[in-house]
Amino acid sequence: MSDENVNRSIRELRLRLGMTQEEFAHAVAVTFSTVNRWENGHAKPSKLARRAIEALARRGAPRREGSSGGTERHASEGASLGSESGLVMDAHHPDHQ
């Protein structure tokens, strides 16, 4: 897996979850600038950050207080990046329960 695939996968996951870079950063306990550097290929996530990203993908984006519309996700929905990224495993796979 190339670094470019990891960077693209992070951005795709964030967009799929309907999150801004700032929201994504908060959810995985890093700074906004760190997420920005990941997505732009200037850095790659540490093992600890990758685990946090994987956990976020499994549980889905946190609910926003007072939001309306169809962009909200429930925790049970989760998200998954294709296996080509190697970054996030399918939340419904029996080995990842």
PyMOL commands that place a pseudoatom at each C-alpha (Angstrom):
pseudoatom trace, name=CA, resn=MET, resi=1, chain=A, elem=C, hetatm=0, pos=[0.000, 0.000, 0.000]
pseudoatom trace, name=CA, resn=SER, resi=2, chain=A, elem=C, hetatm=0, pos=[1.411, 3.363, -0.981]
pseudoatom trace, name=CA, resn=ASP, resi=3, chain=A, elem=C, hetatm=0, pos=[1.382, 6.493, 1.151]
pseudoatom trace, name=CA, resn=GLU, resi=4, chain=A, elem=C, hetatm=0, pos=[-0.790, 8.132, -1.512]
pseudoatom trace, name=CA, resn=ASN, resi=5, chain=A, elem=C, hetatm=0, pos=[-3.446, 5.442, -0.984]
pseudoatom trace, name=CA, resn=VAL, resi=6, chain=A, elem=C, hetatm=0, pos=[-3.404, 6.066, 2.777]
pseudoatom trace, name=CA, resn=ASN, resi=7, chain=A, elem=C, hetatm=0, pos=[-3.783, 9.821, 2.264]
pseudoatom trace, name=CA, resn=ARG, resi=8, chain=A, elem=C, hetatm=0, pos=[-6.618, 9.348, -0.217]
pseudoatom trace, name=CA, resn=SER, resi=9, chain=A, elem=C, hetatm=0, pos=[-8.291, 6.785, 2.063]
pseudoatom trace, name=CA, resn=ILE, resi=10, chain=A, elem=C, hetatm=0, pos=[-8.283, 9.169, 5.024]
pseudoatom trace, name=CA, resn=ARG, resi=11, chain=A, elem=C, hetatm=0, pos=[-9.890, 11.905, 2.946]
pseudoatom trace, name=CA, resn=GLU, resi=12, chain=A, elem=C, hetatm=0, pos=[-12.454, 9.486, 1.470]
pseudoatom trace, name=CA, resn=LEU, resi=13, chain=A, elem=C, hetatm=0, pos=[-13.371, 8.196, 4.933]
pseudoatom trace, name=CA, resn=ARG, resi=14, chain=A, elem=C, hetatm=0, pos=[-13.716, 11.720, 6.324]
pseudoatom trace, name=CA, resn=LEU, resi=15, chain=A, elem=C, hetatm=0, pos=[-15.940, 12.773, 3.437]
pseudoatom trace, name=CA, resn=ARG, resi=16, chain=A, elem=C, hetatm=0, pos=[-17.995, 9.578, 3.650]
pseudoatom trace, name=CA, resn=LEU, resi=17, chain=A, elem=C, hetatm=0, pos=[-18.593, 10.334, 7.340]
pseudoatom trace, name=CA, resn=GLY, resi=18, chain=A, elem=C, hetatm=0, pos=[-19.623, 13.893, 6.416]
pseudoatom trace, name=CA, resn=MET, resi=19, chain=A, elem=C, hetatm=0, pos=[-16.986, 15.434, 8.658]
pseudoatom trace, name=CA, resn=THR, resi=20, chain=A, elem=C, hetatm=0, pos=[-14.800, 18.511, 8.300]
pseudoatom trace, name=CA, resn=GLN, resi=21, chain=A, elem=C, hetatm=0, pos=[-11.059, 18.154, 8.869]
pseudoatom trace, name=CA, resn=GLU, resi=22, chain=A, elem=C, hetatm=0, pos=[-11.551, 19.798, 12.246]
pseudoatom trace, name=CA, resn=GLU, resi=23, chain=A, elem=C, hetatm=0, pos=[-14.313, 17.373, 13.262]
pseudoatom trace, name=CA, resn=PHE, resi=24, chain=A, elem=C, hetatm=0, pos=[-12.290, 14.391, 12.062]
pseudoatom trace, name=CA, resn=ALA, resi=25, chain=A, elem=C, hetatm=0, pos=[-9.249, 15.625, 13.971]
pseudoatom trace, name=CA, resn=HIS, resi=26, chain=A, elem=C, hetatm=0, pos=[-11.278, 15.954, 17.165]
pseudoatom trace, name=CA, resn=ALA, resi=27, chain=A, elem=C, hetatm=0, pos=[-12.732, 12.457, 16.694]
pseudoatom trace, name=CA, resn=VAL, resi=28, chain=A, elem=C, hetatm=0, pos=[-9.277, 10.840, 16.386]
pseudoatom trace, name=CA, resn=ALA, resi=29, chain=A, elem=C, hetatm=0, pos=[-7.571, 13.108, 18.962]
pseudoatom trace, name=CA, resn=VAL, resi=30, chain=A, elem=C, hetatm=0, pos=[-5.166, 14.943, 16.682]
pseudoatom trace, name=CA, resn=THR, resi=31, chain=A, elem=C, hetatm=0, pos=[-4.946, 18.534, 15.489]
pseudoatom trace, name=CA, resn=PHE, resi=32, chain=A, elem=C, hetatm=0, pos=[-6.658, 19.917, 12.408]
pseudoatom trace, name=CA, resn=SER, resi=33, chain=A, elem=C, hetatm=0, pos=[-3.238, 20.572, 10.867]
pseudoatom trace, name=CA, resn=THR, resi=34, chain=A, elem=C, hetatm=0, pos=[-2.287, 16.903, 11.327]
pseudoatom trace, name=CA, resn=VAL, resi=35, chain=A, elem=C, hetatm=0, pos=[-5.338, 15.752, 9.361]
pseudoatom trace, name=CA, resn=ASN, resi=36, chain=A, elem=C, hetatm=0, pos=[-4.537, 18.348, 6.724]
pseudoatom trace, name=CA, resn=ARG, resi=37, chain=A, elem=C, hetatm=0, pos=[-0.949, 17.069, 6.450]
pseudoatom trace, name=CA, resn=TRP, resi=38, chain=A, elem=C, hetatm=0, pos=[-2.181, 13.454, 6.165]
pseudoatom trace, name=CA, resn=GLU, resi=39, chain=A, elem=C, hetatm=0, pos=[-4.605, 14.307, 3.383]
pseudoatom trace, name=CA, resn=ASN, resi=40, chain=A, elem=C, hetatm=0, pos=[-2.049, 16.386, 1.478]
pseudoatom trace, name=CA, resn=GLY, resi=41, chain=A, elem=C, hetatm=0, pos=[0.639, 13.712, 1.689]
pseudoatom trace, name=CA, resn=HIS, resi=42, chain=A, elem=C, hetatm=0, pos=[3.007, 15.661, 3.937]
pseudoatom trace, name=CA, resn=ALA, resi=43, chain=A, elem=C, hetatm=0, pos=[2.741, 13.122, 6.760]
pseudoatom trace, name=CA, resn=LYS, resi=44, chain=A, elem=C, hetatm=0, pos=[1.219, 9.742, 7.481]
pseudoatom trace, name=CA, resn=PRO, resi=45, chain=A, elem=C, hetatm=0, pos=[-0.619, 8.580, 10.592]
pseudoatom trace, name=CA, resn=SER, resi=46, chain=A, elem=C, hetatm=0, pos=[1.219, 6.803, 13.377]
pseudoatom trace, name=CA, resn=LYS, resi=47, chain=A, elem=C, hetatm=0, pos=[0.132, 3.326, 14.429]
pseudoatom trace, name=CA, resn=LEU, resi=48, chain=A, elem=C, hetatm=0, pos=[-1.833, 4.862, 17.301]
pseudoatom trace, name=CA, resn=ALA, resi=49, chain=A, elem=C, hetatm=0, pos=[-3.564, 7.313, 14.956]
pseudoatom trace, name=CA, resn=ARG, resi=50, chain=A, elem=C, hetatm=0, pos=[-4.348, 4.498, 12.506]
pseudoatom trace, name=CA, resn=ARG, resi=51, chain=A, elem=C, hetatm=0, pos=[-6.069, 2.574, 15.298]
pseudoatom trace, name=CA, resn=ALA, resi=52, chain=A, elem=C, hetatm=0, pos=[-8.121, 5.661, 16.175]
pseudoatom trace, name=CA, resn=ILE, resi=53, chain=A, elem=C, hetatm=0, pos=[-9.080, 6.102, 12.516]
pseudoatom trace, name=CA, resn=GLU, resi=54, chain=A, elem=C, hetatm=0, pos=[-10.079, 2.440, 12.269]
pseudoatom trace, name=CA, resn=ALA, resi=55, chain=A, elem=C, hetatm=0, pos=[-12.212, 2.768, 15.419]
pseudoatom trace, name=CA, resn=LEU, resi=56, chain=A, elem=C, hetatm=0, pos=[-13.892, 5.881, 13.998]
pseudoatom trace, name=CA, resn=ALA, resi=57, chain=A, elem=C, hetatm=0, pos=[-14.646, 4.046, 10.758]
pseudoatom trace, name=CA, resn=ARG, resi=58, chain=A, elem=C, hetatm=0, pos=[-16.252, 1.205, 12.698]
pseudoatom trace, name=CA, resn=ARG, resi=59, chain=A, elem=C, hetatm=0, pos=[-18.441, 3.372, 14.903]
pseudoatom trace, name=CA, resn=GLY, resi=60, chain=A, elem=C, hetatm=0, pos=[-19.215, 6.146, 12.413]
pseudoatom trace, name=CA, resn=ALA, resi=61, chain=A, elem=C, hetatm=0, pos=[-19.258, 9.888, 12.872]
pseudoatom trace, name=CA, resn=PRO, resi=62, chain=A, elem=C, hetatm=0, pos=[-20.510, 11.207, 16.208]
pseudoatom trace, name=CA, resn=ARG, resi=63, chain=A, elem=C, hetatm=0, pos=[-23.981, 12.714, 16.170]
pseudoatom trace, name=CA, resn=ARG, resi=64, chain=A, elem=C, hetatm=0, pos=[-24.077, 16.478, 15.954]
pseudoatom trace, name=CA, resn=GLU, resi=65, chain=A, elem=C, hetatm=0, pos=[-26.222, 18.283, 18.473]
pseudoatom trace, name=CA, resn=GLY, resi=66, chain=A, elem=C, hetatm=0, pos=[-29.135, 20.114, 16.889]
pseudoatom trace, name=CA, resn=SER, resi=67, chain=A, elem=C, hetatm=0, pos=[-28.310, 19.103, 13.349]
pseudoatom trace, name=CA, resn=SER, resi=68, chain=A, elem=C, hetatm=0, pos=[-30.972, 18.262, 10.843]
pseudoatom trace, name=CA, resn=GLY, resi=69, chain=A, elem=C, hetatm=0, pos=[-30.984, 16.823, 7.401]
pseudoatom trace, name=CA, resn=GLY, resi=70, chain=A, elem=C, hetatm=0, pos=[-29.819, 13.588, 5.908]
pseudoatom trace, name=CA, resn=THR, resi=71, chain=A, elem=C, hetatm=0, pos=[-26.101, 13.887, 6.556]
pseudoatom trace, name=CA, resn=GLU, resi=72, chain=A, elem=C, hetatm=0, pos=[-26.214, 12.502, 10.101]
pseudoatom trace, name=CA, resn=ARG, resi=73, chain=A, elem=C, hetatm=0, pos=[-24.889, 9.009, 10.683]
pseudoatom trace, name=CA, resn=HIS, resi=74, chain=A, elem=C, hetatm=0, pos=[-25.781, 6.626, 13.427]
pseudoatom trace, name=CA, resn=ALA, resi=75, chain=A, elem=C, hetatm=0, pos=[-22.990, 4.844, 15.270]
pseudoatom trace, name=CA, resn=SER, resi=76, chain=A, elem=C, hetatm=0, pos=[-24.238, 1.462, 14.044]
pseudoatom trace, name=CA, resn=GLU, resi=77, chain=A, elem=C, hetatm=0, pos=[-23.806, 2.496, 10.403]
pseudoatom trace, name=CA, resn=GLY, resi=78, chain=A, elem=C, hetatm=0, pos=[-20.028, 2.747, 10.529]
pseudoatom trace, name=CA, resn=ALA, resi=79, chain=A, elem=C, hetatm=0, pos=[-17.996, 3.105, 7.384]
pseudoatom trace, name=CA, resn=SER, resi=80, chain=A, elem=C, hetatm=0, pos=[-15.437, 1.080, 5.570]
pseudoatom trace, name=CA, resn=LEU, resi=81, chain=A, elem=C, hetatm=0, pos=[-12.762, 1.838, 3.072]
pseudoatom trace, name=CA, resn=GLY, resi=82, chain=A, elem=C, hetatm=0, pos=[-12.039, -0.727, 0.437]
pseudoatom trace, name=CA, resn=SER, resi=83, chain=A, elem=C, hetatm=0, pos=[-9.549, -3.432, 1.287]
pseudoatom trace, name=CA, resn=GLU, resi=84, chain=A, elem=C, hetatm=0, pos=[-7.144, -1.848, -1.196]
pseudoatom trace, name=CA, resn=SER, resi=85, chain=A, elem=C, hetatm=0, pos=[-6.277, 0.827, 1.356]
pseudoatom trace, name=CA, resn=GLY, resi=86, chain=A, elem=C, hetatm=0, pos=[-5.492, -1.576, 4.184]
pseudoatom trace, name=CA, resn=LEU, resi=87, chain=A, elem=C, hetatm=0, pos=[-6.320, 1.288, 6.533]
pseudoatom trace, name=CA, resn=VAL, resi=88, chain=A, elem=C, hetatm=0, pos=[-9.762, 0.352, 7.759]
pseudoatom trace, name=CA, resn=MET, resi=89, chain=A, elem=C, hetatm=0, pos=[-11.290, -3.072, 7.989]
pseudoatom trace, name=CA, resn=ASP, resi=90, chain=A, elem=C, hetatm=0, pos=[-14.955, -3.829, 7.373]
pseudoatom trace, name=CA, resn=ALA, resi=91, chain=A, elem=C, hetatm=0, pos=[-16.817, -3.298, 10.629]
pseudoatom trace, name=CA, resn=HIS, resi=92, chain=A, elem=C, hetatm=0, pos=[-19.020, -6.325, 9.987]
pseudoatom trace, name=CA, resn=HIS, resi=93, chain=A, elem=C, hetatm=0, pos=[-16.192, -8.810, 9.441]
pseudoatom trace, name=CA, resn=PRO, resi=94, chain=A, elem=C, hetatm=0, pos=[-16.292, -11.491, 12.203]
pseudoatom trace, name=CA, resn=ASP, resi=95, chain=A, elem=C, hetatm=0, pos=[-12.574, -11.065, 12.957]
pseudoatom trace, name=CA, resn=HIS, resi=96, chain=A, elem=C, hetatm=0, pos=[-13.117, -7.410, 13.837]
pseudoatom trace, name=CA, resn=GLN, resi=97, chain=A, elem=C, hetatm=0, pos=[-15.926, -7.668, 16.373]
for i in range(1, 97): cmd.bond("trace and resi %d" % i, "trace and resi %d" % (i + 1))
show_as sticks, trace
zoom trace
